[in-house]
Amino acid sequence: MASPRELQKLTRDDVTKHNKEDDLWVVIDSKVYDLTRFKNLHPGGAAVLLDDDIAGQDATDAFYGLHRHEVLQRPQYQRLQIGHIDGEKPSIVDRTTAGISKVPHAEPTWLAEGYYSPYYKESHRRLQQAVRKFHDEVIYPDAQAREEDGKRPSLEVIQKMAEVNLHAMRSGPGKHLHGLTLMGGVVKPEEFDYFHELVLHQETARCSARGYGDGLQAGAIIGLPPVLNFGSPELKARVVPEVLAGKKFICLAISEAFAGSDVMGLKTTAKKTEDGKHWIITGTKKWITNGVFADYFTVGCKTNDGFTVILVERGEGVETSQIKTSYSTTAGTAYITFDNVKVPVGNTLGPEGGGVFVMLSNFNHERWVMAAGSARSQRLIVEECLKWVNQRKAFGKPLASQAVIRSKIAAMIARVESVQSWLEDITHQMNNMSYKEQARRLAGPIGLLKMYATQTAQDTARDAVQIFGGRGITRTGMGRFIEHYHRTITFDALLGGAEDVLGDLGVRQALRAMPSNAKL
């Protein structure tokens, strides 16, 4: 591969002379490529490159009408570059190196130039900049590779996240952050709030790899908080540090084949031994995110007192197997069997029979995290669609000239901005409520928010496929992120509680708060 110093400085007149089958050059974004030997390897055939509008010409528009920018960044294509147009500079930037996107609605308004927000401070901006850089350099490449091979997120990435205490921050504000250096010191532990956490989850969603996003310690985000908030000091001292350090892995094991959103319908049982020192747990769990590679399981069980949450360590009697779903095996989705598993009573999280409160407060955080990811993922689709309709031509005009296309994008924008605004309002309430007060007041609103976020996401996924056409159902090429989003969006609609169940939860909570003197 030629080094940058060996690239030739050329003029456009120089390029026009090379327009024959045995001497074929093109210009793409001011860079000059020699395609003479490559033409017969071109997936679309050599005839495409020998077109009068391409051979020896500026092929930028033709290229971006069919290919993503990332194609030019592959080593085999970089080697085809022989020079650049003197006095011109490349103008196209990759989505992972562009910093804050200039595409309208591609960023939440607090990040967009010229816009303001009452919620975010300078520490939130510093954290966002640091996390985006980390994400684009460390997480994104691994996400795309693992989404292809279906393997779990690389342990190297997990360790790098631990080094800057990303795992700790993704578990939310709290005492577990005290004494830690967060992301190189850009935010202090005592000032870390739910908007800082919101920044983390929304930046992680930019990996555009839904299964990988769940595989990237999602189990800890939803499985560790019950330990943090309800575990004994001894249990927390033993379990929390190793999970936050990325040395051990944890998951939340609630759903069963017998009951998903119906938590009280669970059949997994926990019975005490005669001496009262241990639980004996028997039953199965299904669709458990990260269960395949988890060391700890935060398990919902039926006990004599009702519903109890217990931390189970992987060991004798615990078996896990992979569940293959329509999104990536990278998430480690598992079927788990507990066969007379002996667990110390000291592993009980919260009071015996008090599991409903433990899980209700935990579900709030889980659903809020999912709404955060949904809002950011929808925004990525809006950005993809705006770019596509601006560069794609149909009937001799840009796709954006079609009123029906603009109407679809208008609906997409309205949906994502409304979800983000509601999300930020809920986050503001969380910042000003105790954990107990959040559990009492916000279960309904967060349930409704999560329902609305995933409903709008499915609408956006469907519209995006229509805008991209056949490319929107193709796993590679221009529409690959659209295809992936459309294929995996239903997971958000189910995980953390089905939409109908969450909507009903929100209405029931509202009805309980109805004043007795409210009459028509």
Phi, psi and omega in degrees: 000132181290141176281162180305329181291337182270352179291139183279147169268119187234162173253166178293330176295323178301318184291322184298337180286347184250075187230029182244167183300324181262010180200087192234112177242155172217162174248130173228113178053050177073356178263142182256129181240136175264110184256014185304310181278336184280339191304323181282351177262351183297128183303331181272001181093155183293329184301327180298319183282339181272003177300142182301333181274359183240308183299120180074009186239177172280113184256020184302309182296318180296320181296309184285353172281346184232341187228151172278156181300328183299338179300318182292344182271354178287139185307320184295334179267331175298328180293341180282345180287128180247346181185192177213158181286124183300130177087358179243153179235147177301142182245343183275133179239147178285151183298336181267359180235006186274353185070223177286123183293141177269356179291128180306135178069008178282341178235152172299152190302330182294341178262344184283140182298130177089001180248164186227163177209142177278354190263328191258136179251181182299326180294328176292322180291318178298317180296317180301315181297316181292318182290322179296318178299315179297316181300311185290330183270327187250310188279311187303312180300319179292323180300314182292323180290316182288330177296331178283314186266351176077006180279162179294157177308142184298137180297333177298319178294317178302318180291320178296324175295320180295324182298330179255010176063035176293323180299318181296317182292326182287351175270001174097175177295155178155177182294337182295346179271343185301132179085358180265151172264113187266119177050048178075010177097012182288341176218141181274146181305321184287343179258356181293123181232188184290338175286328173296316179295321178302318177303315182299311184293324181285328176289321179297325180297343181289355180289347177052039178217092193299316179296319179297319179303322176286325179292338184279063175067025174298329177300324179289323181299323183255343182262336183275324181308321176299327177289315180299319188266338186229358180281157177291157178305321181294318180294316180297319181297329182274321190266314190299311183302318183287331176287315180292337178275359180073019180266333176229158186233146186227153177218164176260121184244090180244304187299147177227168174296333182276334185204129176252273178292338179277080185299324183286352178268008182296149182247351177296130185246153173228119180238140182281147174288166184300326180279355176074011184264345184223157168260145170247114187254130179224135178150188181226155175229149184222150180065039184269111181297130180073003183299329183299320184245020181280146173261334180233149180229121175271105196250132173271127185227153169275130177231176180300332182269001181126244184242125184228145179254130185226139176272123181247134176267146176297132181181205182300129179094353179256120178233138178233146176220150184289136170254123179272121181242180181281358167246178198295145172292353177302334181287343180067037180295131192227155165256128186239136176243128174249111184247093181052051182279126182269121185229133178301142177299334177297348177274004178291133180257111185081184181287152174299132183081358181258021184294334181298314179293320179302314184281328179299314179293325179289321178299324179303311182294317180301314183290325175297317177300317181293322177296323178298314179294321180297316180300317183287323179294320176300320181295324177297322179290322175301316180297315179301316183291319179296320177296315184296311184290341179278334183252340181277134179250138177218136183057033176081004181225160174302145181303331181294347179284348180276123183299324182294327178291315179298324179296318178296317181290325176301317179294321177300312182298315180300320181294311185291323180289326178290320177297315181297318181295316178295318179301315181291326176295315178300318180298321177298320177296318179299321180296336186248013178235149172289166180300321180292320180292324176300316181298325183280322188260329194257356181303314180294306179302319179291322176300316178294320178298313181297319177301312182295319181300315183282330175294313179294326179297319179293324175297317180293321178298316180296315180295323181296321178298319179296323180291321182273347180063222182301330179293336181285351176240019180249129188286350178235169173083204190302322186258019188297325178287330177292313179301315181297316181297314181296324182286330187253354188296331182294341177296318178297329181288345182247316183298138180080004181121128180296152185305313183297320180294317181292322177298317179296321177302315181297318181290319179298321178293322178296319181293325178294334181269003181295129177291144184293338182265012179275106180228156176285000000 
